[in-house]
């Protein structure tokens, strides 16, 4: 009986030995693969052998060749591979005490090993300010911007992409106490808040409504991301990242079916903001792509 005391290495050795025993039955080990395959007519010309077998079921040269020892070895090899795979799965699946879980088996088969993506920019270890710029008033639900700022702060700190982030309340205090706040440039706002760098998020698109109008993109949130220096001596050195003047775009959307499940506009806005924050944060730390995730 297999128990949790059986290690993964032992299981791997068992499967390997079963495979070697099947190969030994063919008259050799790994070196016996190639002669067995070469002896089979299918390895020299699969299509020709298949057509010959269909045209003449018995008595033809092709039929005789297919009954040769090499052909039998070829078929035995294929059957052996299937038998070993079934035995391996049989050991894994029905025994609850086996140390391989379903997730571990998927990992062995290649899932969960997505492409590694380097950080596109390394933020300063000094104070960072998150500034959401919505000069066209596209975000008509205030909770979305506040939630985006909070969620992005949590993501950056969780993944150690930033050390200190100036709280949203500090920015709100500046907005209320300084009359010229709305006329200030991004780097000037950062200096007054005591930040060395500013993550500038310019809202490009926002739509969130309980009524589903587009089944695929029922709710959308898009921003252009830039990192601004507050200590640059020249205007040409103010934008630290990216090289393009427009910034780096990040967008998320929610399908009509999911909007129907979320029901309220608050829930829709929170979901949009959380997903967008996660996508933005990944610009600033190394991570792996999910199995079905595309590179930004």
C-alpha positions as CSV (number, residue, x, y, z in Angstrom):
1,X,0.0,0.0,0.0
2,X,1.4,3.4,-1.0
3,X,1.6,5.9,1.9
4,X,2.8,9.4,2.3
5,X,6.2,8.0,3.4
6,X,6.9,7.2,-0.2
7,X,8.9,10.1,-1.7
8,X,8.6,11.5,-5.1
9,X,12.1,10.3,-6.1
10,X,11.1,6.7,-5.2
11,X,8.0,7.0,-7.4
12,X,10.0,8.3,-10.3
13,X,12.4,5.4,-10.0
14,X,9.6,2.9,-10.0
15,X,8.1,4.3,-13.2
16,X,11.6,4.4,-14.8
17,X,12.3,0.8,-13.9
18,X,8.9,-0.3,-15.3
19,X,9.8,1.4,-18.5
20,X,13.2,-0.3,-18.7
21,X,11.6,-3.7,-18.1
22,X,9.3,-3.1,-21.0
23,X,12.2,-2.1,-23.2
24,X,14.2,-5.2,-22.1
25,X,11.3,-7.3,-23.4
26,X,12.0,-6.0,-26.8
27,X,15.6,-7.2,-26.7
28,X,17.5,-4.1,-25.4
29,X,17.4,-0.9,-23.4
30,X,17.5,2.6,-24.7
31,X,19.8,1.6,-27.5
32,X,17.1,-0.8,-28.7
33,X,14.7,1.9,-29.6
34,X,16.2,3.0,-32.9
35,X,16.7,-0.5,-34.4
36,X,13.1,-1.4,-33.5
37,X,11.7,1.7,-35.1
38,X,14.0,1.4,-38.2
39,X,12.8,-2.2,-38.7
40,X,9.2,-1.1,-38.9
41,X,8.1,-0.1,-42.4
42,X,6.0,2.6,-40.8
43,X,9.1,4.4,-39.6
44,X,10.5,4.4,-43.2
45,X,7.3,5.5,-44.9
46,X,4.1,5.7,-42.8
47,X,1.9,6.9,-45.6
48,X,3.1,4.3,-48.1
49,X,2.7,1.4,-45.7
50,X,-0.8,2.6,-44.7
51,X,-1.9,2.9,-48.3
52,X,-0.5,-0.5,-49.2
53,X,-2.4,-2.1,-46.2
54,X,-5.6,-0.5,-47.2
55,X,-5.3,-1.6,-50.9
56,X,-4.3,-5.2,-50.1
57,X,-5.4,-6.6,-46.8
58,X,-3.4,-9.8,-47.0
59,X,-0.7,-11.4,-49.0
60,X,1.0,-8.3,-50.3
61,X,4.7,-7.5,-49.7
62,X,3.6,-4.6,-47.5
63,X,1.4,-7.0,-45.4
64,X,4.3,-9.4,-45.0
65,X,6.6,-6.6,-44.0
66,X,4.1,-5.5,-41.3
67,X,4.2,-8.9,-39.8
68,X,8.0,-8.9,-39.5
69,X,9.8,-9.0,-36.1
70,X,10.8,-5.4,-36.5
71,X,7.2,-4.3,-37.1
72,X,6.0,-6.3,-34.1
73,X,8.7,-4.7,-32.0
74,X,7.6,-1.3,-33.2
75,X,4.0,-2.0,-32.2
76,X,5.2,-3.5,-28.9
77,X,7.2,-0.3,-28.2
78,X,4.2,1.9,-28.7
79,X,2.0,-0.4,-26.5
80,X,4.7,-0.4,-23.8
81,X,4.7,3.4,-23.7
82,X,1.0,3.5,-23.3
83,X,1.1,0.8,-20.6
84,X,3.7,2.6,-18.6
85,X,1.8,5.9,-18.8
86,X,-1.4,4.2,-17.6
87,X,0.4,2.5,-14.8
88,X,2.0,5.8,-13.7
89,X,-1.4,7.5,-13.7
90,X,-3.0,4.5,-12.0
91,X,-0.5,4.9,-9.2
92,X,-1.2,8.6,-8.8
93,X,-4.9,9.0,-9.1
94,X,-6.7,6.4,-7.1
95,X,-4.5,6.4,-4.0
96,X,-5.3,9.3,-1.7
97,X,-2.1,8.8,0.3
98,X,0.3,9.3,-2.6
99,X,2.5,12.3,-2.2
100,X,1.7,13.6,-5.7
101,X,-1.3,15.9,-5.6
102,X,-3.3,16.8,-8.7
103,X,-1.6,20.2,-8.7
104,X,1.9,18.6,-8.5
105,X,1.1,16.3,-11.4
106,X,0.0,19.3,-13.5
107,X,3.3,21.0,-12.5
108,X,5.3,18.0,-13.6
109,X,3.5,18.1,-17.0
110,X,4.5,21.7,-17.5
111,X,1.7,23.8,-16.0
112,X,2.6,26.6,-13.7
113,X,6.0,27.1,-15.3
114,X,5.2,30.3,-17.3
115,X,7.7,32.5,-18.9
116,X,9.7,34.7,-16.5
117,X,9.2,38.4,-17.0
118,X,11.8,40.9,-15.7
119,X,10.8,44.1,-14.0
120,X,10.5,46.8,-16.6
121,X,11.5,49.5,-14.2
122,X,13.0,49.4,-10.7
123,X,11.4,51.9,-8.4
124,X,13.4,54.0,-5.9
125,X,13.8,52.7,-2.3
126,X,12.7,56.2,-1.2
127,X,9.1,57.6,-0.9
128,X,6.8,57.0,-3.9
129,X,3.6,58.9,-4.7
130,X,0.8,57.4,-6.7
131,X,-1.0,60.1,-8.6
132,X,-4.1,59.4,-10.6
133,X,-4.8,62.1,-13.2
134,X,-8.3,62.2,-14.5
135,X,-8.4,65.7,-16.1
136,X,-11.2,64.8,-18.4
137,X,-13.4,63.4,-15.6
138,X,-13.8,60.0,-17.2
139,X,-14.1,58.2,-13.9
140,X,-17.6,59.0,-12.8
141,X,-17.5,56.7,-9.7
142,X,-15.1,58.1,-7.1
143,X,-14.6,54.7,-5.4
144,X,-12.8,53.5,-8.5
145,X,-9.8,55.9,-8.2
146,X,-9.5,55.5,-4.4
147,X,-9.6,51.7,-4.7
148,X,-7.0,51.7,-7.5
149,X,-4.6,53.8,-5.4
150,X,-5.1,51.5,-2.3
151,X,-4.8,48.3,-4.3
152,X,-1.7,49.4,-6.2
153,X,-0.1,50.4,-2.9
154,X,-0.8,46.9,-1.5
155,X,0.5,45.1,-4.6
156,X,3.8,47.1,-4.7
157,X,4.5,46.6,-1.0
158,X,3.5,42.9,-1.1
159,X,5.9,42.1,-3.9
160,X,8.6,44.4,-2.5
161,X,8.6,46.6,-5.6
162,X,8.5,49.7,-3.3
163,X,9.6,50.4,0.2
164,X,7.5,53.4,1.2
165,X,4.4,54.8,-0.5
166,X,2.9,58.1,0.5
167,X,-0.7,57.5,1.7
168,X,-3.6,58.8,-0.2
169,X,-4.7,61.0,2.7
170,X,-1.5,63.1,2.3
171,X,-2.4,63.9,-1.3
172,X,-6.0,64.7,-0.4
173,X,-4.6,67.1,2.2
174,X,-2.5,68.9,-0.4
175,X,-5.5,69.1,-2.8
176,X,-7.7,70.8,-0.1
177,X,-5.1,73.1,1.4
178,X,-3.3,74.5,-1.6
179,X,-5.3,76.6,-4.0
180,X,-2.9,76.2,-6.9
181,X,-2.9,72.4,-6.7
182,X,-4.8,71.8,-9.9
183,X,-2.2,73.9,-11.9
184,X,0.8,72.0,-10.6
185,X,2.9,69.8,-12.8
186,X,3.2,66.1,-11.7
187,X,6.8,66.5,-10.4
188,X,5.8,69.6,-8.4
189,X,3.0,67.6,-6.7
190,X,5.5,64.9,-5.9
191,X,7.9,67.4,-4.3
192,X,5.3,69.0,-2.1
193,X,4.2,65.5,-1.0
194,X,7.8,64.6,-0.1
195,X,8.2,61.9,-2.8
196,X,11.3,61.1,-4.8
197,X,9.3,59.5,-7.6
198,X,5.7,59.6,-8.8
199,X,3.8,56.8,-10.4
200,X,1.6,58.9,-12.7
201,X,-1.6,57.1,-13.9
202,X,-3.5,59.1,-16.6
203,X,-7.0,57.8,-17.1
204,X,-7.6,57.0,-20.7
205,X,-10.9,55.1,-20.5
206,X,-13.5,54.1,-17.9
207,X,-16.9,52.6,-18.1
208,X,-18.7,50.7,-15.3
209,X,-22.5,50.1,-15.3
210,X,-24.9,47.5,-14.0
211,X,-26.6,47.4,-17.4
212,X,-24.8,45.1,-19.8
213,X,-24.3,46.7,-23.2
214,X,-21.4,44.8,-24.5
215,X,-21.1,41.1,-23.6
216,X,-17.3,41.0,-24.0
217,X,-16.3,44.4,-22.6
218,X,-19.2,45.3,-20.3
219,X,-16.8,47.3,-18.0
220,X,-13.4,48.8,-18.9
221,X,-10.6,50.7,-17.0
222,X,-7.5,51.9,-18.9
223,X,-4.6,54.1,-17.8
224,X,-1.3,55.3,-19.2
225,X,1.5,54.6,-16.7
226,X,4.6,56.8,-16.3
227,X,7.3,57.1,-13.6
228,X,8.3,60.7,-12.9
229,X,11.3,62.1,-11.0
230,X,10.9,64.9,-8.6
231,X,14.7,65.6,-8.3
232,X,15.6,65.9,-12.0
233,X,17.8,68.9,-13.0
234,X,16.6,69.0,-16.6
235,X,13.1,68.8,-18.0
236,X,14.3,66.0,-20.4
237,X,15.2,63.9,-17.3
238,X,11.8,64.2,-15.6
239,X,10.2,61.1,-17.2
240,X,12.1,58.1,-16.0
241,X,10.0,55.4,-17.6
242,X,9.0,54.5,-20.2
243,X,10.8,56.0,-23.2
244,X,7.6,56.7,-25.1
245,X,5.9,60.0,-24.3
246,X,2.5,58.4,-24.2
247,X,3.4,56.1,-21.4
248,X,2.8,52.4,-21.0
249,X,-0.9,51.4,-21.3
250,X,-2.6,49.1,-18.9
251,X,-6.2,48.0,-19.4
252,X,-8.7,45.5,-17.8
253,X,-12.2,44.6,-18.8
254,X,-15.0,42.6,-17.4
255,X,-17.4,40.4,-19.4
256,X,-21.2,40.8,-19.4
257,X,-21.6,37.5,-17.5
258,X,-19.3,38.6,-14.7
259,X,-21.0,42.1,-14.5
260,X,-24.3,40.3,-14.0
261,X,-22.8,38.3,-11.1
262,X,-21.2,41.4,-9.4
263,X,-24.6,43.1,-9.6
264,X,-23.7,46.5,-8.0
265,X,-21.6,49.3,-9.4
266,X,-19.5,49.4,-6.3
267,X,-18.5,45.7,-6.8
268,X,-17.8,46.3,-10.5
269,X,-15.5,49.3,-9.8
270,X,-13.7,47.5,-7.0
271,X,-13.1,44.5,-9.3
272,X,-11.8,46.7,-12.1
273,X,-9.5,48.6,-9.8
274,X,-8.1,45.5,-8.1
275,X,-7.3,43.8,-11.5
276,X,-5.8,47.0,-12.9
277,X,-3.6,47.5,-9.8
278,X,-2.3,44.0,-10.2
279,X,-1.4,44.5,-13.9
280,X,0.3,47.9,-13.2
281,X,2.3,46.5,-10.3
282,X,3.8,43.8,-12.5
283,X,5.6,46.4,-14.5
284,X,7.8,46.9,-11.4
285,X,8.7,43.4,-10.2
286,X,9.9,40.1,-11.7
287,X,7.1,37.6,-12.2
288,X,6.0,34.6,-14.2
289,X,3.2,34.5,-16.7
290,X,0.1,32.4,-15.9
291,X,-0.6,29.3,-18.1
292,X,-3.0,31.3,-20.3
293,X,-1.7,34.8,-19.6
294,X,-0.2,37.0,-22.4
295,X,2.8,39.2,-21.9
296,X,1.9,42.9,-21.5
